[in-house]
Amino acid sequence: MSLNNSKMIKDLLDQIISLAEQQDKEWKAINLAKHKASQTIGDSALIFHLNALKELINREEAGETIRAIENIDGRSYFIALGQQELDIG
């Protein structure tokens, strides 16, 4: 990935994250007004996954090996293995 493309990808991702955070704040305000405070705890799944994507991009750029592993609940999770790839079974 060229330096220009990398910067453009990161800038676009930052804009998407910013928009998602604004939408999350609006969603939380609506739910607080409806007395549904439990719906306002933490970040949305979208924000979580966008930030995870940003971290993966940064780690890939740094030359770290990234591997997807599947958890018991069927979701995919990612781990960074550094410069050396490790056998996780």
C-alpha positions in Angstrom: 0.0 0.0 0.0 1.5 3.3 -1.0 1.9 6.1 1.5 -0.7 8.3 -0.3 -3.2 5.5 -0.3 -2.5 4.6 3.3 -3.1 8.2 4.4 -6.3 8.5 2.3 -7.6 5.2 3.8 -6.9 6.4 7.4 -8.4 9.8 6.7 -11.6 8.3 5.3 -11.8 5.8 8.2 -11.4 8.7 10.7 -14.3 10.5 9.0 -16.5 7.4 9.1 -15.6 6.9 12.8 -16.4 10.6 13.5 -19.8 10.3 11.8 -20.6 7.0 13.7 -19.7 8.7 17.0 -22.0 11.6 16.3 -24.8 9.2 15.4 -24.1 7.2 18.6 -24.4 10.4 20.7 -27.7 11.2 19.1 -28.9 7.6 19.7 -27.9 7.9 23.3 -29.7 11.2 23.8 -32.9 9.8 22.3 -32.7 6.8 24.6 -31.9 8.9 27.7 -35.0 11.0 26.9 -37.0 7.8 26.8 -35.6 6.7 30.2 -33.7 3.8 28.6 -30.3 4.5 30.1 -29.2 0.9 29.7 -29.2 1.5 25.9 -26.6 4.2 26.3 -23.8 2.3 27.8 -20.5 2.0 25.9 -19.8 2.4 22.2 -22.0 1.0 19.5 -20.9 -2.2 17.7 -20.2 -0.1 14.6 -17.8 2.2 16.5 -16.1 -0.8 18.1 -15.6 -2.5 14.7 -14.4 0.6 13.0 -11.8 1.2 15.7 -10.8 -2.5 15.4 -10.4 -2.0 11.7 -8.2 1.1 12.2 -6.0 -0.8 14.7 -5.6 -3.7 12.2 -4.6 -1.2 9.4 -2.0 0.4 11.8 -0.6 -3.0 12.8 -0.5 -4.2 9.2 1.4 -1.1 8.2 3.8 -1.7 11.0 4.6 -5.1 9.6 2.8 -7.2 12.2 1.3 -10.5 11.3 -2.5 -10.5 11.8 -4.5 -13.6 12.1 -8.2 -14.2 12.5 -9.3 -16.7 15.0 -12.8 -17.9 15.6 -14.2 -17.9 19.0 -16.7 -20.3 20.5 -19.6 -17.9 19.8 -18.8 -18.0 16.1 -17.5 -14.5 15.8 -14.1 -13.8 14.3 -11.5 -12.0 16.4 -8.1 -10.8 15.4 -4.7 -11.0 17.1 -1.5 -9.4 16.2 1.5 -11.7 16.3 4.3 -9.2 15.7 7.1 -9.9 13.3 7.0 -13.7 13.7 4.0 -15.8 13.0 3.1 -18.1 15.9 1.4 -21.4 15.6 -1.8 -21.1 17.8 -3.0 -24.6 17.1 
